[in-house]
Amino acid sequence: MTDNHIDYIEFRAPDLEAIKAFYNTCFGWKFTDYGPDYTAFENSGISGGFEKSDVADSRGVLVILYHKNLKAIREVILQSGGKIQQDIFSFPGGKRFHFSDPGGNELAVWSDQ
């Protein structure tokens, strides 16, 4: 993993079983479930996942960057005009936070540290 590179993308879907069947059949993607509300995919060129959600996704895809020091990059983002949308939280495998850039685009940064 390299700091500041796009490392992961995240989609939303109301039916994870249907999504897994679709992408496996069409493109050969492989899936790993992390509980009933999340599945990660691989064999797609970039890692990503689907969050179970009945809410229409107005944000589109969530681009997730990697950085080994979340607190340091969080401060850089704030000092550069970004806004924290969801502060640092833990999930299986690491921690992350969401921010919006000056144009209003939402992204996230994660770390396994």
ROBATI-847898 format. One line per field, with one value per residue: residue number from 1; residue in three letters; z, y, x of N, C-alpha, C in turn. Coordinates in steps of 0.1 Angstrom, whole numbers, plus 5000, padded with zeros to 4 digits. Example, Ala and Ser with C-alpha at 12.3 -4.5 7.8 and 13.67 -1.06 7.14 Angstrom:
<pts>
rokol	c(1;2)
seba	c(ala;ser)
n_w	c(5078;5071)
n_v	c(4943;4978)
n_u	c(5132;5128)
ca_w	c(5078;5071)
ca_v	c(4955;4989)
ca_u	c(5123;5137)
c_w	c(5078;5079)
c_v	c(4967;5000)
c_u	c(5132;5129)
</pts>
This chain:
<pts>
rokol	c(1;2;3;4;5;6;7;8;9;10;11;12;13;14;15;16;17;18;19;20;21;22;23;24;25;26;27;28;29;30;31;32;33;34;35;36;37;38;39;40;41;42;43;44;45;46;47;48;49;50;51;52;53;54;55;56;57;58;59;60;61;62;63;64;65;66;67;68;69;70;71;72;73;74;75;76;77;78;79;80;81;82;83;84;85;86;87;88;89;90;91;92;93;94;95;96;97;98;99;100;101;102;103;104;105;106;107;108;109;110;111;112;113)
seba	c(met;thr;asp;asn;his;ile;asp;tyr;ile;glu;phe;arg;ala;pro;asp;leu;glu;ala;ile;lys;ala;phe;tyr;asn;thr;cys;phe;gly;trp;lys;phe;thr;asp;tyr;gly;pro;asp;tyr;thr;ala;phe;glu;asn;ser;gly;ile;ser;gly;gly;phe;glu;lys;ser;asp;val;ala;asp;ser;arg;gly;val;leu;val;ile;leu;tyr;his;lys;asn;leu;lys;ala;ile;arg;glu;val;ile;leu;gln;ser;gly;gly;lys;ile;gln;gln;asp;ile;phe;ser;phe;pro;gly;gly;lys;arg;phe;his;phe;ser;asp;pro;gly;gly;asn;glu;leu;ala;val;trp;ser;asp;gln)
n_w	c(5000;4993;5005;5000;4975;4955;4969;4973;4965;4971;4970;4972;4978;4977;4979;4987;4980;4954;4941;4944;4929;4903;4897;4899;4880;4856;4855;4870;4895;4929;4962;4997;5026;5053;5078;5078;5064;5046;5019;5005;4974;4950;4925;4904;4895;4911;4946;4964;4978;4987;5004;5023;5017;5017;5010;4984;4966;4965;4964;4947;4938;4965;4969;4982;4999;5008;5038;5060;5084;5099;5116;5110;5082;5083;5096;5077;5056;5068;5072;5046;5036;5035;5048;5075;5073;5084;5114;5125;5126;5137;5119;5108;5102;5102;5104;5095;5080;5067;5043;5029;4999;4988;4966;4973;4970;4983;4999;5013;5038;5047;5071;5080;5102)
n_v	c(4988;5023;5055;5080;5071;5059;5034;5018;5013;5021;5010;5012;4990;4975;4948;4924;4898;4895;4914;4903;4879;4890;4904;4884;4865;4881;4893;4878;4884;4880;4875;4885;4882;4905;4903;4908;4931;4940;4934;4926;4930;4914;4907;4925;4945;4967;4969;4967;4973;4965;4982;4973;4989;5007;5032;5056;5063;5092;5101;5086;5065;5058;5069;5057;5066;5056;5060;5059;5073;5084;5105;5126;5130;5138;5163;5178;5178;5193;5217;5225;5232;5212;5194;5176;5149;5125;5115;5098;5063;5029;4998;4964;4954;4979;5016;5045;5077;5101;5127;5160;5176;5209;5213;5199;5171;5139;5119;5092;5083;5056;5035;5008;5009)
n_u	c(5008;5004;5009;4985;4974;4947;4929;4907;4873;4839;4806;4770;4742;4710;4705;4726;4732;4721;4737;4763;4759;4754;4779;4797;4789;4789;4815;4834;4841;4853;4840;4840;4823;4816;4800;4764;4758;4778;4799;4830;4849;4871;4895;4890;4906;4908;4905;4874;4840;4806;4781;4753;4723;4693;4689;4689;4717;4732;4758;4772;4800;4821;4853;4882;4911;4944;4963;4990;4990;4964;4956;4975;4971;4945;4946;4960;4942;4921;4934;4938;4914;4894;4866;4855;4834;4827;4840;4871;4867;4865;4867;4863;4896;4908;4909;4890;4881;4857;4857;4849;4859;4870;4852;4830;4829;4827;4851;4871;4896;4916;4933;4954;4969)
ca_w	c(5000;4992;5010;4990;4963;4956;4973;4975;4961;4978;4964;4980;4971;4986;4979;4985;4973;4939;4936;4943;4918;4891;4894;4898;4867;4845;4855;4877;4908;4941;4974;5011;5035;5066;5084;5069;5057;5038;5012;4997;4962;4945;4911;4896;4891;4923;4957;4968;4985;4987;5017;5022;5020;5009;5007;4971;4968;4958;4963;4937;4944;4975;4966;4995;4998;5019;5044;5073;5096;5097;5123;5103;5070;5087;5098;5064;5049;5074;5070;5032;5032;5035;5059;5080;5072;5095;5120;5125;5132;5134;5112;5107;5094;5103;5107;5084;5081;5055;5042;5016;4994;4986;4956;4979;4967;4995;4998;5026;5040;5056;5075;5088;5114)
ca_v	c(5000;5035;5067;5090;5064;5054;5020;5010;5020;5015;5012;5008;4982;4970;4933;4920;4885;4898;4921;4893;4870;4897;4907;4871;4860;4890;4897;4868;4890;4871;4883;4881;4889;4910;4905;4908;4944;4944;4924;4932;4923;4914;4902;4935;4955;4975;4964;4975;4967;4970;4983;4971;5002;5009;5046;5059;5068;5104;5104;5077;5057;5064;5067;5056;5067;5050;5068;5051;5081;5091;5118;5135;5134;5145;5177;5184;5180;5204;5229;5228;5236;5201;5193;5162;5145;5114;5114;5085;5052;5016;4988;4952;4956;4992;5028;5055;5089;5107;5142;5166;5185;5222;5212;5191;5157;5131;5108;5087;5078;5045;5030;4995;5011)
ca_u	c(5000;5012;5002;4978;4969;4934;4932;4895;4861;4828;4792;4758;4733;4699;4704;4740;4732;4719;4749;4773;4756;4756;4793;4805;4785;4794;4829;4842;4846;4851;4835;4842;4813;4820;4787;4752;4756;4789;4807;4842;4852;4884;4896;4883;4915;4910;4896;4862;4830;4792;4775;4739;4716;4681;4689;4694;4731;4734;4772;4779;4810;4830;4867;4889;4925;4951;4974;4993;4988;4951;4955;4983;4965;4932;4950;4964;4929;4914;4942;4937;4900;4885;4857;4853;4820;4825;4853;4878;4860;4871;4860;4872;4907;4914;4901;4889;4873;4852;4858;4846;4869;4864;4842;4819;4830;4831;4860;4875;4910;4917;4946;4955;4978)
c_w	c(5000;4997;4998;4977;4965;4958;4973;4970;4967;4972;4975;4972;4981;4988;4976;4977;4958;4933;4934;4931;4904;4887;4892;4884;4855;4844;4863;4890;4919;4953;4987;5019;5048;5073;5074;5060;5048;5032;5004;4985;4958;4931;4901;4891;4902;4934;4960;4975;4982;5001;5015;5026;5011;5005;4993;4973;4959;4956;4952;4944;4954;4972;4980;4993;5010;5025;5058;5085;5094;5104;5116;5090;5072;5089;5086;5056;5054;5071;5055;5027;5031;5048;5063;5080;5082;5100;5120;5132;5128;5127;5111;5097;5095;5108;5095;5088;5068;5055;5029;5012;4991;4975;4961;4976;4980;4992;5012;5026;5050;5060;5082;5100;5126)
c_v	c(5012;5046;5075;5084;5059;5039;5012;5019;5013;5019;5009;4999;4976;4955;4928;4907;4887;4905;4912;4884;4877;4899;4895;4865;4868;4891;4888;4874;4880;4880;4877;4889;4893;4914;4906;4920;4948;4932;4931;4924;4924;4908;4912;4946;4965;4969;4973;4967;4972;4970;4981;4984;5003;5024;5048;5066;5080;5107;5096;5068;5065;5060;5067;5056;5059;5060;5061;5059;5089;5104;5129;5140;5141;5160;5184;5187;5192;5217;5234;5231;5225;5201;5179;5159;5134;5112;5100;5075;5039;5007;4975;4954;4970;5003;5036;5067;5093;5122;5147;5175;5199;5222;5204;5177;5150;5120;5103;5084;5067;5042;5016;4997;5014)
c_u	c(5009;5003;4997;4974;4955;4936;4919;4883;4849;4814;4782;4749;4722;4700;4718;4741;4730;4731;4760;4771;4759;4771;4801;4802;4791;4809;4839;4848;4844;4848;4839;4832;4820;4807;4776;4751;4768;4796;4818;4844;4866;4884;4890;4893;4918;4901;4885;4852;4816;4787;4760;4732;4704;4680;4695;4707;4733;4749;4779;4789;4818;4844;4874;4904;4932;4962;4977;4991;4975;4951;4963;4976;4951;4935;4953;4951;4922;4921;4941;4923;4890;4877;4855;4838;4817;4839;4859;4869;4867;4861;4869;4884;4914;4905;4900;4881;4868;4854;4852;4856;4862;4853;4829;4819;4834;4840;4863;4890;4909;4931;4945;4964;4971)
</pts>
